[in-house]
Amino acid sequence: MGLSTHVLDTMHGTPAAGMEVALYTTDGTGEDARATLVRRFTLNADGRSDGPLYDNTTLKTGTYRLVFDVAGYFKARGVSLPEPNFLNRVSLDFGVARADQHYHVPLLVSPWSYSTYRGS
């Protein structure tokens, strides 16, 4: 299955349908890491991309970044957010050590907190 993501809106108890996400490959670590945009996409009604971000034949060992537009999503839902927002974009850097395995990167998010893990 490759690489996939799923976002749940913990404030409303629903999938984060309509959230904008960007996927990058990264090269290097820390302040010197370079990120290359792979694609931008909008989460569907289930809070998922419309298919895998990479399948088993295209996923490579390496480092990646998913950037979730949290503030944009909650503003679009009509949530009154302070300025500046507590969370604007959530950026998750992660590594793929075994390209033959499935990497699922879920995000549970509210305007004030988030959690992630390697899912199945």
The first five atom37 places (N, CA, C, CB, O) and aatype in JSON, in Angstrom:
{
  "aatype": [12, 7, 10, 15, 16, 8, 19, 10, 3, 16, 12, 8, 7, 16, 14, 0, 0, 7, 12, 6, 19, 0, 10, 18, 16, 16, 3, 7, 16, 7, 6, 3, 0, 1, 0, 16, 10, 19, 1, 1, 13, 16, 10, 2, 0, 3, 7, 1, 15, 3, 7, 14, 10, 18, 3, 2, 16, 16, 10, 11, 16, 7, 16, 18, 1, 10, 19, 13, 3, 19, 0, 7, 18, 13, 11, 0, 1, 7, 19, 15, 10, 14, 6, 14, 2, 13, 10, 2, 1, 19, 15, 10, 3, 13, 7, 19, 0, 1, 0, 3, 5, 8, 18, 8, 19, 14, 10, 10, 19, 15, 14, 17, 15, 18, 15, 16, 18, 1, 7, 15],
  "atom_mask": [
    [1, 1, 1, 1, 1],
    [1, 1, 1, 0, 1],
    [1, 1, 1, 1, 1],
    [1, 1, 1, 1, 1],
    [1, 1, 1, 1, 1],
    [1, 1, 1, 1, 1],
    [1, 1, 1, 1, 1],
    [1, 1, 1, 1, 1],
    [1, 1, 1, 1, 1],
    [1, 1, 1, 1, 1],
    [1, 1, 1, 1, 1],
    [1, 1, 1, 1, 1],
    [1, 1, 1, 0, 1],
    [1, 1, 1, 1, 1],
    [1, 1, 1, 1, 1],
    [1, 1, 1, 1, 1],
    [1, 1, 1, 1, 1],
    [1, 1, 1, 0, 1],
    [1, 1, 1, 1, 1],
    [1, 1, 1, 1, 1],
    [1, 1, 1, 1, 1],
    [1, 1, 1, 1, 1],
    [1, 1, 1, 1, 1],
    [1, 1, 1, 1, 1],
    [1, 1, 1, 1, 1],
    [1, 1, 1, 1, 1],
    [1, 1, 1, 1, 1],
    [1, 1, 1, 0, 1],
    [1, 1, 1, 1, 1],
    [1, 1, 1, 0, 1],
    [1, 1, 1, 1, 1],
    [1, 1, 1, 1, 1],
    [1, 1, 1, 1, 1],
    [1, 1, 1, 1, 1],
    [1, 1, 1, 1, 1],
    [1, 1, 1, 1, 1],
    [1, 1, 1, 1, 1],
    [1, 1, 1, 1, 1],
    [1, 1, 1, 1, 1],
    [1, 1, 1, 1, 1],
    [1, 1, 1, 1, 1],
    [1, 1, 1, 1, 1],
    [1, 1, 1, 1, 1],
    [1, 1, 1, 1, 1],
    [1, 1, 1, 1, 1],
    [1, 1, 1, 1, 1],
    [1, 1, 1, 0, 1],
    [1, 1, 1, 1, 1],
    [1, 1, 1, 1, 1],
    [1, 1, 1, 1, 1],
    [1, 1, 1, 0, 1],
    [1, 1, 1, 1, 1],
    [1, 1, 1, 1, 1],
    [1, 1, 1, 1, 1],
    [1, 1, 1, 1, 1],
    [1, 1, 1, 1, 1],
    [1, 1, 1, 1, 1],
    [1, 1, 1, 1, 1],
    [1, 1, 1, 1, 1],
    [1, 1, 1, 1, 1],
    [1, 1, 1, 1, 1],
    [1, 1, 1, 0, 1],
    [1, 1, 1, 1, 1],
    [1, 1, 1, 1, 1],
    [1, 1, 1, 1, 1],
    [1, 1, 1, 1, 1],
    [1, 1, 1, 1, 1],
    [1, 1, 1, 1, 1],
    [1, 1, 1, 1, 1],
    [1, 1, 1, 1, 1],
    [1, 1, 1, 1, 1],
    [1, 1, 1, 0, 1],
    [1, 1, 1, 1, 1],
    [1, 1, 1, 1, 1],
    [1, 1, 1, 1, 1],
    [1, 1, 1, 1, 1],
    [1, 1, 1, 1, 1],
    [1, 1, 1, 0, 1],
    [1, 1, 1, 1, 1],
    [1, 1, 1, 1, 1],
    [1, 1, 1, 1, 1],
    [1, 1, 1, 1, 1],
    [1, 1, 1, 1, 1],
    [1, 1, 1, 1, 1],
    [1, 1, 1, 1, 1],
    [1, 1, 1, 1, 1],
    [1, 1, 1, 1, 1],
    [1, 1, 1, 1, 1],
    [1, 1, 1, 1, 1],
    [1, 1, 1, 1, 1],
    [1, 1, 1, 1, 1],
    [1, 1, 1, 1, 1],
    [1, 1, 1, 1, 1],
    [1, 1, 1, 1, 1],
    [1, 1, 1, 0, 1],
    [1, 1, 1, 1, 1],
    [1, 1, 1, 1, 1],
    [1, 1, 1, 1, 1],
    [1, 1, 1, 1, 1],
    [1, 1, 1, 1, 1],
    [1, 1, 1, 1, 1],
    [1, 1, 1, 1, 1],
    [1, 1, 1, 1, 1],
    [1, 1, 1, 1, 1],
    [1, 1, 1, 1, 1],
    [1, 1, 1, 1, 1],
    [1, 1, 1, 1, 1],
    [1, 1, 1, 1, 1],
    [1, 1, 1, 1, 1],
    [1, 1, 1, 1, 1],
    [1, 1, 1, 1, 1],
    [1, 1, 1, 1, 1],
    [1, 1, 1, 1, 1],
    [1, 1, 1, 1, 1],
    [1, 1, 1, 1, 1],
    [1, 1, 1, 1, 1],
    [1, 1, 1, 1, 1],
    [1, 1, 1, 1, 1],
    [1, 1, 1, 0, 1],
    [1, 1, 1, 1, 1]
  ],
  "atom_positions": [
    [[0.81, -1.2, 0.0], [0.0, 0.0, 0.0], [0.85, 1.26, 0.0], [-0.92, 0.0, 1.19], [0.34, 2.3, -0.41]],
    [[2.1, 1.24, 0.43], [2.96, 2.42, 0.34], [2.8, 3.39, 1.48], [0.0, 0.0, 0.0], [3.0, 3.04, 2.64]],
    [[2.42, 4.64, 1.15], [2.29, 5.72, 2.12], [0.89, 6.3, 2.05], [3.35, 6.82, 1.88], [0.38, 6.58, 0.96]],
    [[0.26, 6.48, 3.22], [-1.08, 7.07, 3.28], [-1.18, 7.94, 4.52], [-2.18, 5.97, 3.28], [-0.34, 7.87, 5.42]],
    [[-2.23, 8.77, 4.56], [-2.5, 9.62, 5.72], [-3.99, 9.71, 5.95], [-1.89, 11.02, 5.53], [-4.79, 9.41, 5.06]],
    [[-4.36, 10.12, 7.14], [-5.75, 10.24, 7.55], [-5.78, 11.28, 8.66], [-6.36, 8.86, 8.02], [-4.96, 11.23, 9.57]],
    [[-6.72, 12.21, 8.6], [-6.81, 13.24, 9.64], [-8.19, 13.21, 10.28], [-6.51, 14.64, 9.05], [-9.21, 13.22, 9.59]],
    [[-8.2, 13.18, 11.61], [-9.43, 13.25, 12.38], [-9.47, 14.56, 13.16], [-9.57, 12.04, 13.34], [-8.51, 14.92, 13.85]],
    [[-10.58, 15.25, 13.05], [-10.84, 16.51, 13.74], [-11.39, 16.14, 15.12], [-11.85, 17.44, 12.93], [-12.55, 15.75, 15.24]],
    [[-10.57, 16.26, 16.14], [-10.99, 15.86, 17.49], [-11.9, 16.89, 18.16], [-9.77, 15.63, 18.36], [-12.56, 16.58, 19.15]],
    [[-11.94, 18.1, 17.62], [-12.84, 19.12, 18.16], [-14.3, 18.78, 17.81], [-12.47, 20.52, 17.61], [-15.19, 18.9, 18.65]],
    [[-14.51, 18.35, 16.58], [-15.87, 18.06, 16.11], [-16.19, 16.56, 16.09], [-16.06, 18.62, 14.73], [-17.34, 16.17, 15.9]],
    [[-15.17, 15.72, 16.29], [-15.39, 14.28, 16.26], [-15.69, 13.75, 14.87], [0.0, 0.0, 0.0], [-16.5, 12.83, 14.71]],
    [[-15.04, 14.34, 13.86], [-15.3, 13.96, 12.46], [-13.98, 13.85, 11.69], [-16.23, 15.0, 11.79], [-12.95, 14.32, 12.15]],
    [[-14.03, 13.22, 10.51], [-12.86, 13.29, 9.63], [-12.64, 14.75, 9.21], [-13.04, 12.37, 8.37], [-13.6, 15.52, 9.13]],
    [[-11.41, 15.13, 8.94], [-11.08, 16.51, 8.56], [-11.23, 16.71, 7.05], [-9.63, 16.86, 9.01], [-10.27, 17.03, 6.35]],
    [[-12.44, 16.51, 6.56], [-12.73, 16.66, 5.13], [-12.44, 18.09, 4.69], [-14.2, 16.3, 4.83], [-12.84, 19.05, 5.35]],
    [[-11.73, 18.22, 3.57], [-11.42, 19.54, 3.02], [-10.09, 20.12, 3.48], [0.0, 0.0, 0.0], [-9.69, 21.17, 2.98]],
    [[-9.4, 19.48, 4.43], [-8.11, 20.01, 4.88], [-7.09, 19.91, 3.74], [-7.6, 19.24, 6.13], [-7.02, 18.9, 3.04]],
    [[-6.3, 20.97, 3.57], [-5.24, 21.0, 2.58], [-3.97, 20.41, 3.18], [-4.98, 22.45, 2.09], [-3.62, 20.69, 4.33]],
    [[-3.28, 19.58, 2.39], [-2.06, 18.9, 2.84], [-1.02, 18.98, 1.75], [-2.35, 17.42, 3.22], [-1.35, 18.96, 0.56]],
    [[0.24, 19.07, 2.14], [1.35, 19.03, 1.19], [2.31, 17.92, 1.61], [2.09, 20.41, 1.12], [2.58, 17.73, 2.79]],
    [[2.81, 17.19, 0.62], [3.78, 16.12, 0.84], [5.1, 16.53, 0.23], [3.28, 14.77, 0.24], [5.15, 16.99, -0.91]],
    [[6.18, 16.37, 1.0], [7.54, 16.7, 0.55], [8.46, 15.51, 0.77], [8.07, 17.94, 1.3], [8.23, 14.69, 1.65]],
    [[9.5, 15.42, -0.05], [10.63, 14.59, 0.29], [11.63, 15.53, 0.95], [11.25, 13.84, -0.98], [11.67, 16.71, 0.63]],
    [[12.44, 15.01, 1.87], [13.43, 15.85, 2.53], [14.81, 15.24, 2.36], [13.09, 16.04, 4.03], [14.97, 14.03, 2.2]],
    [[15.8, 16.12, 2.4], [17.19, 15.71, 2.24], [18.01, 16.46, 3.29], [17.71, 15.99, 0.79], [18.03, 17.69, 3.29]],
    [[18.67, 15.74, 4.16], [19.43, 16.37, 5.23], [18.61, 16.36, 6.51], [0.0, 0.0, 0.0], [17.48, 15.88, 6.54]],
    [[19.21, 16.91, 7.56], [18.53, 16.94, 8.85], [18.64, 18.33, 9.47], [19.12, 15.89, 9.8], [19.5, 19.12, 9.09]],
    [[17.79, 18.6, 10.42], [17.84, 19.85, 11.18], [17.62, 21.07, 10.31], [0.0, 0.0, 0.0], [16.83, 21.04, 9.36]],
    [[18.31, 22.14, 10.64], [18.17, 23.42, 9.95], [18.6, 23.35, 8.48], [18.98, 24.48, 10.67], [18.15, 24.16, 7.66]],
    [[19.46, 22.4, 8.15], [19.97, 22.3, 6.79], [19.13, 21.4, 5.88], [21.37, 21.78, 6.83], [19.49, 21.21, 4.72]],
    [[18.04, 20.86, 6.38], [17.21, 19.95, 5.59], [16.55, 20.72, 4.44], [16.12, 19.28, 6.47], [16.01, 21.8, 4.63]],
    [[16.62, 20.14, 3.26], [15.95, 20.71, 2.09], [14.69, 19.9, 1.82], [16.89, 20.71, 0.85], [14.71, 18.67, 1.88]],
    [[13.6, 20.58, 1.53], [12.33, 19.91, 1.25], [11.94, 20.17, -0.2], [11.21, 20.39, 2.23], [12.03, 21.3, -0.68]],
    [[11.51, 19.12, -0.88], [11.05, 19.23, -2.26], [9.59, 18.81, -2.32], [11.92, 18.35, -3.21], [9.23, 17.7, -1.94]],
    [[8.75, 19.73, -2.8], [7.33, 19.44, -2.88], [7.07, 18.31, -3.86], [6.55, 20.7, -3.3], [7.55, 18.35, -5.0]],
    [[6.32, 17.31, -3.41], [5.91, 16.19, -4.27], [4.51, 16.47, -4.82], [5.93, 14.85, -3.48], [4.27, 16.35, -6.02]],
    [[3.59, 16.86, -3.92], [2.23, 17.17, -4.34], [1.46, 17.83, -3.22], [1.51, 15.91, -4.81], [1.78, 17.69, -2.04]],
    [[0.42, 18.56, -3.61], [-0.56, 19.12, -2.69], [-1.88, 18.42, -2.97], [-0.69, 20.69, -2.85], [-2.17, 18.06, -4.11]],
    [[-2.68, 18.22, -1.92], [-3.96, 17.57, -2.11], [-4.92, 18.0, -1.01], [-3.8, 16.04, -2.12], [-4.51, 18.55, 0.01]],
    [[-6.2, 17.73, -1.25], [-7.26, 18.05, -0.3], [-7.85, 16.74, 0.2], [-8.36, 18.96, -0.95], [-8.13, 15.84, -0.59]],
    [[-8.05, 16.64, 1.51], [-8.6, 15.42, 2.08], [-10.07, 15.26, 1.7], [-8.46, 15.43, 3.61], [-10.82, 16.23, 1.65]],
    [[-10.46, 14.02, 1.42], [-11.83, 13.73, 1.0], [-12.77, 13.66, 2.21], [-11.88, 12.4, 0.22], [-12.38, 13.99, 3.33]],
    [[-14.0, 13.23, 1.98], [-15.03, 13.18, 3.04], [-14.64, 12.28, 4.2], [-16.34, 12.71, 2.46], [-15.14, 12.45, 5.31]],
    [[-13.75, 11.31, 3.96], [-13.27, 10.43, 5.02], [-12.01, 10.96, 5.7], [-13.01, 9.04, 4.46], [-11.44, 10.28, 6.55]],
    [[-11.57, 12.17, 5.33], [-10.36, 12.74, 5.91], [-9.09, 12.08, 5.38], [0.0, 0.0, 0.0], [-8.06, 12.08, 6.05]],
    [[-9.17, 11.52, 4.17], [-8.04, 10.81, 3.56], [-7.75, 11.38, 2.18], [-8.33, 9.28, 3.46], [-8.57, 12.09, 1.61]],
    [[-6.58, 11.06, 1.66], [-6.29, 11.39, 0.26], [-7.06, 10.39, -0.61], [-4.74, 11.36, -0.04], [-7.43, 9.32, -0.15]],
    [[-7.28, 10.75, -1.86], [-8.0, 9.87, -2.78], [-7.05, 8.83, -3.37], [-8.67, 10.68, -3.91], [-6.83, 8.81, -4.58]],
    [[-6.5, 8.0, -2.53], [-5.56, 6.97, -2.96], [-4.25, 7.15, -2.23], [0.0, 0.0, 0.0], [-4.05, 8.14, -1.53]],
    [[-3.35, 6.18, -2.38], [-2.07, 6.27, -1.67], [-1.23, 7.44, -2.17], [-1.29, 4.96, -1.83], [-1.29, 7.81, -3.34]],
    [[-0.45, 8.01, -1.27], [0.47, 9.09, -1.65], [1.64, 8.53, -2.45], [0.99, 9.84, -0.39], [2.13, 9.16, -3.38]],
    [[2.07, 7.34, -2.07], [3.01, 6.53, -2.83], [2.49, 5.1, -2.74], [4.5, 6.65, -2.28], [1.97, 4.7, -1.7]],
    [[2.63, 4.33, -3.8], [2.28, 2.92, -3.71], [3.57, 2.13, -3.43], [1.57, 2.42, -5.02], [4.64, 2.72, -3.32]],
    [[3.46, 0.81, -3.31], [4.63, -0.02, -2.97], [5.73, 0.04, -4.02], [4.2, -1.45, -2.78], [6.9, -0.22, -3.71]],
    [[5.39, 0.37, -5.26], [6.41, 0.4, -6.31], [7.14, 1.74, -6.37], [5.79, 0.11, -7.65], [8.25, 1.82, -6.9]],
    [[6.53, 2.81, -5.83], [7.17, 4.13, -5.92], [7.71, 4.66, -4.59], [6.19, 5.12, -6.46], [8.52, 5.59, -4.59]],
    [[7.28, 4.09, -3.46], [7.8, 4.53, -2.17], [9.26, 4.13, -2.04], [6.97, 3.93, -1.01], [9.63, 2.98, -2.31]],
    [[10.09, 5.06, -1.62], [11.54, 4.83, -1.46], [11.94, 5.03, 0.0], [12.35, 5.78, -2.38], [11.31, 5.79, 0.73]],
    [[13.0, 4.34, 0.39], [13.59, 4.58, 1.7], [14.07, 6.03, 1.74], [14.78, 3.58, 1.99], [14.67, 6.52, 0.79]],
    [[13.8, 6.71, 2.85], [14.23, 8.11, 2.97], [13.39, 8.86, 3.96], [0.0, 0.0, 0.0], [12.68, 8.27, 4.77]],
    [[13.47, 10.18, 3.88], [12.74, 11.03, 4.81], [11.73, 11.88, 4.06], [13.7, 11.93, 5.61], [11.94, 12.29, 2.92]],
    [[10.61, 12.13, 4.74], [9.48, 12.8, 4.15], [8.9, 13.81, 5.13], [8.41, 11.79, 3.71], [9.21, 13.78, 6.33]],
    [[8.06, 14.69, 4.61], [7.36, 15.67, 5.45], [5.92, 15.81, 4.94], [8.09, 17.06, 5.44], [5.69, 15.97, 3.74]],
    [[4.98, 15.75, 5.85], [3.59, 16.08, 5.56], [3.27, 17.38, 6.3], [2.61, 14.92, 5.99], [3.57, 17.5, 7.49]],
    [[2.67, 18.34, 5.6], [2.3, 19.63, 6.2], [0.79, 19.79, 6.07], [3.07, 20.83, 5.52], [0.25, 19.82, 4.97]],
    [[0.12, 19.9, 7.21], [-1.33, 19.97, 7.29], [-1.75, 21.41, 7.61], [-1.88, 18.98, 8.35], [-1.26, 21.98, 8.58]],
    [[-2.64, 21.99, 6.81], [-3.11, 23.36, 7.03], [-4.24, 23.35, 8.08], [-3.6, 24.0, 5.7], [-5.42, 23.4, 7.74]],
    [[-3.85, 23.29, 9.33], [-4.78, 23.16, 10.44], [-5.63, 24.43, 10.61], [-4.03, 22.86, 11.74], [-6.85, 24.34, 10.7]],
    [[-5.0, 25.6, 10.65], [-5.74, 26.85, 10.84], [-6.72, 27.09, 9.7], [-4.77, 28.04, 10.97], [-7.87, 27.47, 9.93]],
    [[-6.28, 26.86, 8.47], [-7.16, 27.05, 7.31], [-8.39, 26.16, 7.39], [0.0, 0.0, 0.0], [-9.5, 26.58, 7.06]],
    [[-8.17, 24.92, 7.81], [-9.28, 23.97, 7.94], [-10.28, 24.44, 8.99], [-8.74, 22.57, 8.31], [-11.48, 24.49, 8.72]],
    [[-9.8, 24.8, 10.2], [-10.73, 25.19, 11.26], [-11.4, 26.53, 10.95], [-10.0, 25.28, 12.61], [-12.57, 26.72, 11.3]],
    [[-10.71, 27.45, 10.31], [-11.35, 28.71, 9.89], [-12.47, 28.41, 8.9], [-10.32, 29.68, 9.27], [-13.54, 29.01, 8.98]],
    [[-12.23, 27.5, 7.96], [-13.25, 27.14, 6.98], [-14.46, 26.47, 7.64], [-12.66, 26.2, 5.92], [-15.57, 26.54, 7.12]],
    [[-14.23, 25.84, 8.79], [-15.34, 25.22, 9.55], [-16.07, 26.25, 10.42], [-14.8, 24.08, 10.44], [-17.04, 25.9, 11.09]],
    [[-15.62, 27.5, 10.41], [-16.28, 28.54, 11.18], [-15.82, 28.67, 12.61], [0.0, 0.0, 0.0], [-16.47, 29.34, 13.42]],
    [[-14.7, 28.03, 12.95], [-14.17, 28.12, 14.31], [-13.47, 29.47, 14.48], [-13.17, 26.94, 14.6], [-12.64, 29.85, 13.65]],
    [[-13.82, 30.19, 15.53], [-13.19, 31.48, 15.83], [-11.83, 31.21, 16.47], [-14.09, 32.35, 16.77], [-11.75, 30.68, 17.58]],
    [[-10.77, 31.58, 15.76], [-9.42, 31.35, 16.24], [-8.76, 32.66, 16.63], [-8.59, 30.63, 15.18], [-9.02, 33.69, 16.0]],
    [[-7.91, 32.65, 17.66], [-7.18, 33.86, 18.03], [-6.14, 34.19, 16.97], [-6.51, 33.7, 19.42], [-5.72, 33.33, 16.2]],
    [[-5.73, 35.45, 16.94], [-4.65, 35.87, 16.04], [-3.46, 36.28, 16.88], [-5.09, 37.04, 15.1], [-3.61, 37.17, 17.72]],
    [[-2.3, 35.7, 16.72], [-2.05, 34.61, 15.79], [-2.64, 33.3, 16.32], [-0.54, 34.45, 15.54], [-2.9, 33.15, 17.51]],
    [[-2.83, 32.36, 15.4], [-3.38, 31.04, 15.76], [-2.37, 30.29, 16.61], [-3.73, 30.22, 14.5], [-1.16, 30.46, 16.46]],
    [[-2.87, 29.45, 17.51], [-1.96, 28.6, 18.27], [-1.28, 27.6, 17.34], [-2.73, 27.86, 19.4], [-0.06, 27.46, 17.36]],
    [[-2.07, 26.92, 16.52], [-1.53, 26.03, 15.49], [-1.9, 26.6, 14.13], [-2.06, 24.56, 15.66], [-3.08, 26.84, 13.86]],
    [[-0.93, 26.8, 13.28], [-1.19, 27.25, 11.92], [-1.11, 26.05, 10.99], [-0.19, 28.36, 11.5], [-2.12, 25.59, 10.46]],
    [[0.09, 25.57, 10.79], [0.32, 24.35, 10.02], [1.04, 23.35, 10.92], [1.14, 24.64, 8.71], [1.93, 23.72, 11.69]],
    [[0.67, 22.1, 10.81], [1.37, 21.04, 11.52], [2.25, 20.34, 10.5], [0.37, 20.03, 12.21], [1.78, 19.84, 9.48]],
    [[3.54, 20.32, 10.8], [4.53, 19.7, 9.93], [5.06, 18.44, 10.6], [5.69, 20.68, 9.6], [5.59, 18.51, 11.71]],
    [[4.92, 17.31, 9.93], [5.41, 16.04, 10.47], [6.54, 15.51, 9.6], [4.26, 15.0, 10.57], [6.34, 15.21, 8.42]],
    [[7.72, 15.41, 10.18], [8.87, 14.82, 9.5], [8.98, 13.37, 9.96], [10.19, 15.62, 9.78], [8.93, 13.1, 11.16]],
    [[9.13, 12.45, 9.02], [9.2, 11.04, 9.37], [10.09, 10.31, 8.36], [7.79, 10.41, 9.41], [10.34, 10.79, 7.26]],
    [[10.54, 9.15, 8.78], [11.43, 8.35, 7.94], [10.78, 7.06, 7.5], [0.0, 0.0, 0.0], [9.98, 6.47, 8.23]],
    [[11.14, 6.62, 6.33], [10.72, 5.33, 5.79], [11.97, 4.46, 5.71], [10.01, 5.47, 4.38], [12.84, 4.68, 4.87]],
    [[12.06, 3.48, 6.59], [13.22, 2.6, 6.64], [13.05, 1.37, 5.76], [13.49, 2.19, 8.08], [14.03, 0.81, 5.27]],
    [[11.8, 0.94, 5.57], [11.51, -0.27, 4.79], [10.44, 0.06, 3.76], [11.04, -1.45, 5.72], [9.25, 0.05, 4.08]],
    [[10.85, 0.34, 2.55], [9.91, 0.75, 1.5], [8.94, -0.37, 1.11], [10.68, 1.2, 0.27], [7.94, -0.1, 0.44]],
    [[9.21, -1.6, 1.52], [8.3, -2.71, 1.21], [7.16, -2.82, 2.23], [9.07, -4.02, 1.17], [6.28, -3.66, 2.08]],
    [[7.17, -1.96, 3.26], [6.11, -1.97, 4.27], [5.15, -0.81, 4.02], [6.7, -1.89, 5.69], [5.45, 0.12, 3.28]],
    [[3.97, -0.89, 4.67], [3.0, 0.19, 4.59], [3.29, 1.22, 5.68], [1.54, -0.36, 4.72], [3.48, 0.86, 6.84]],
    [[3.33, 2.49, 5.3], [3.5, 3.58, 6.26], [2.23, 4.43, 6.22], [4.78, 4.45, 5.93], [1.95, 5.11, 5.23]],
    [[1.48, 4.38, 7.31], [0.27, 5.19, 7.44], [0.55, 6.23, 8.51], [-0.99, 4.3, 7.82], [0.96, 5.9, 9.62]],
    [[0.33, 7.52, 8.18], [0.64, 8.62, 9.09], [-0.65, 9.36, 9.43], [1.69, 9.6, 8.45], [-1.02, 10.31, 8.74]],
    [[-1.34, 8.93, 10.49], [-2.57, 9.61, 10.89], [-2.27, 10.84, 11.76], [-3.49, 8.65, 11.65], [-1.25, 10.91, 12.44]],
    [[-3.2, 11.79, 11.72], [-3.09, 12.99, 12.54], [-4.43, 13.19, 13.23], [-2.68, 14.25, 11.7], [-5.47, 13.22, 12.57]],
    [[-4.4, 13.33, 14.54], [-5.58, 13.71, 15.31], [-5.34, 15.14, 15.73], [-5.82, 12.75, 16.56], [-4.31, 15.44, 16.34]],
    [[-6.29, 16.05, 15.42], [-5.99, 17.47, 15.59], [-7.2, 18.28, 16.04], [-5.46, 18.04, 14.3], [-8.34, 17.99, 15.68]],
    [[-6.91, 19.3, 16.84], [-7.87, 20.34, 17.21], [-7.14, 21.67, 16.99], [-8.4, 20.17, 18.73], [-5.97, 21.65, 16.62]],
    [[-7.78, 22.79, 17.21], [-7.06, 24.06, 17.06], [-5.94, 24.25, 18.08], [-8.03, 25.2, 17.18], [-5.1, 25.15, 17.93]],
    [[-5.91, 23.39, 19.14], [-4.95, 23.59, 20.23], [-4.03, 22.42, 20.49], [-5.68, 23.9, 21.47], [-3.14, 22.51, 21.33]],
    [[-4.22, 21.3, 19.78], [-3.36, 20.15, 20.04], [-3.38, 19.19, 18.85], [-3.81, 19.42, 21.31], [-4.27, 19.22, 18.01]],
    [[-2.34, 18.34, 18.81], [-2.33, 17.29, 17.81], [-1.54, 16.09, 18.31], [-1.75, 17.8, 16.49], [-0.72, 16.2, 19.22]],
    [[-1.8, 14.96, 17.69], [-1.11, 13.72, 18.01], [-0.97, 12.93, 16.73], [-1.87, 12.91, 19.11], [-1.82, 13.0, 15.84]],
    [[0.11, 12.16, 16.64], [0.33, 11.31, 15.48], [1.0, 10.03, 15.92], [1.17, 12.04, 14.42], [1.48, 9.92, 17.05]],
    [[1.04, 9.06, 15.03], [1.67, 7.78, 15.29], [1.81, 7.06, 13.97], [0.84, 6.93, 16.31], [1.25, 7.5, 12.97]],
    [[2.54, 5.98, 13.95], [2.59, 5.17, 12.73], [1.44, 4.18, 12.8], [3.99, 4.42, 12.57], [1.43, 3.28, 13.64]],
    [[0.5, 4.35, 11.92], [-0.69, 3.51, 11.9], [-0.49, 2.29, 11.02], [0.0, 0.0, 0.0], [0.62, 2.0, 10.55]],
    [[-1.57, 1.58, 10.82], [-1.5, 0.37, 9.99], [-2.41, 0.48, 8.79], [-1.88, -0.88, 10.81], [-2.48, -0.44, 7.98]]
  ]
}
